Amino acid sequence: MPLFNKEVVYRLVPCPCYEVEACESWLTDMAARGLFVEKLGLTLARFHRGTPCTVRYRLTAARLKGGWLDMVPTEPLSTEKALYAESGWQFICAQQEFFLYACEDPCAPELHTDPAVQALSLKMARRSAWWSFLGAIVVLALQFALNGQGRLVRLLVELPALSLCLCLYFFTALLLTALDLYHILALSRRLRRGYAPDHRKNWHPTARVNRILRGISSGTLVLVFVLCIVLFVQAGSDPTIENRQGQLPFATLADLADGTVLPDEDEAFGHNSLEVRHSLLAPTIMEYYESGRVIQSDHVVLDGLLRVLYYDTRTPWLAKPLADDLHQQWETLAPLPQPLPDLPGIDAARAYRDEKGIFQEVTLVQGGRVMSVLWTDPYNSADFDDLVTRMAAVFAAQ
């Protein structure tokens, strides 16, 4: 039926089908207002207008053949529809693991007269609710596992809005599946105890909770897409490269050794640049690349590549976990812990290197500032303690 047909009305579904009693009660109230359901979706329901009347609606569970791999049927068996039709119940549509029936005859018998048998029929719905809940837990765990190794805090600091939206979306999705599971298990428990379902249950409390959670879920999902598009557009543009004449808050090749710095002119490296970014949790983020050598009396005293990641965060409690994240990204290149000399003015420090001493890394923390430095020394031309001391002196002096 076309969307512009005035006889067709769409409404947001306030109660999930797993909340069987509330959903049935809502549809009965809609019929009393002259809106009769034609299609019941996960978020939208399609109605047609008519003369208000009393209609009973019942959600019956789809029947299983017995296997775990059974697919959810799209409609009941023809024999079942014919049997229910003889009693005055007409099949309307399928929704998830349920079939929706309607009856205008107040004297027609109920579809289920034995609560215990009805509880058994909910097997597929309970199974699907469990799988949805466990799946949401697995997805949330995978998000933390994949982003927790060297990325979780860094993502929060660099992209706080996107990180919070993602976390909120996954937690809301988990809560929605938990509520679905709770509702279907609670109904099954009451039915097994012999209590008949309450087909006129007050659906408004459930609707308020469901609307709030689905609103949060939908809103955060839209924000995630918008933020991802913004990041994609920014990634396609040229990075912010600055040639700062003033002193940087970290050491460069010129600060690490006495002599003349000869930048590497090989364009294949693409280094010798400074990218400056900003975020709500870190007003200043710098990513610095420098490739070259330091010459003193015609001798190379330092030759290699320098990469610096610098964060000036808003609060010191972000600094130490951020330092852990920054170190982990270099762990495969520099896995061996390295003793450090005394570094005045530094709150926390750690250093690593590889077996040959080619890749060396140090992470320094001072208040809310964090600096992670990775450098290469392929010829072992510089003393490690001397380099780290120089780095710490420049960092602590800012």
C-alpha positions, 0 to 999 in steps of 0.5 A: 500500500503506498505511503501517501495513502491517507487510510494507511497510518504508521506508528512506532512500535512501543513494545517489542514482541518479546513483551507479549502481553504489553504488545497485545494490549497496545494493539487492542488499544489502537483498534479501539482508536480505529487503527487496525494493524496490517504489518508489525515490524521491529520499529514501525507498524502499519495500520489502516483506518476503520471504525473503532471497535474491540479487537483481541490480538494474540501473539503465538509462538512459531512452532519448532521442528526440534533442531537448533538450526531451524529457520524462523517461519514466515507464516503458520502452517495452512492447517493451523490458520484454518483451525484458528479461523474456524474459531474466529481468529484471523492471521495478520502477519509474522513478527520475529518468532511470533504469529499475530492473530486478531479476533473481533468476536468477544465470545470466541475461545482463546487460542491457548487455554493451558498456560503450561502448553503455551510456555512450551510453545515459547521455546523458539522465542526463548532460544532467539532471545538467548542468542541475541543476548549472548551475541550482544555480549560477544560483540561488546567483548570483541570491541573492547578486545580489539580496541583495548590493546593499545587503542582504547584510551587513545581513541577516547582521547583523540576521538572522544565523541565517536568513542562515547557514541560507539560505547553507548550504542553497544551498551544500549543494544546489550540492554535492549537484548537483556530486556527482551530476554527478561520479558520472555523468561518472565512470561514463560515462568508465570505460564509454567506456574499455571498463571494465565497471561494478562492480555490487557497489561498496562503497556505504557511503562514498557513503552517509555523504557523501550522508547528511551533506549531505542532513541538513544540507540538510533541517535548514537548510531546516526552520530557514529555514521556522521562522525565517520563520514567527517573523519573520512572527509578529513582523512582524504584532505591534506594533513595539517603540516606546520613548520614551527619556528618556536620551541617544540615541547619535545626533542628533535634530532637537533636536541639529541646530539651536538652538530649539524642536522642534515635532513633526509631528502629521500621523498620515499620516507615522507617524513620531516613533518609535524601534524597538529590535531585537537580534541575535547580531551586533548587540546594539543596533539602532535605527531612529529616525523623526522628523518636525517643525521647529525654531523659533527666534525665530518662524523655521523653522531646520530643517524636514523628516524625519529617519531614523536607522539605528544598529547597535552590532555586535560587531566592527569588521570588520562595520562598514565593509561594513555601512556600504556596505549602508546607503548603497546603500539611499539611493542612488536618493534621494541619488546625488551624493557630497558633500564632508565637513568634518573629523569628529574621532573618526570612523573613516570617513564618506561623504555624498550628496545629490540635485541639489536638496539635498532629500534628504541622507544621511551614514553614519558609522563608529566602531569597531563602531558604524555610523550611517546618517542620511537627512534632508530639507531641502525649503527648504534651511534648514540648512547641510549641514556644520553638520548633519553636524558636529553628527551626528558630535559626538553619535555620536563622544561615545557 
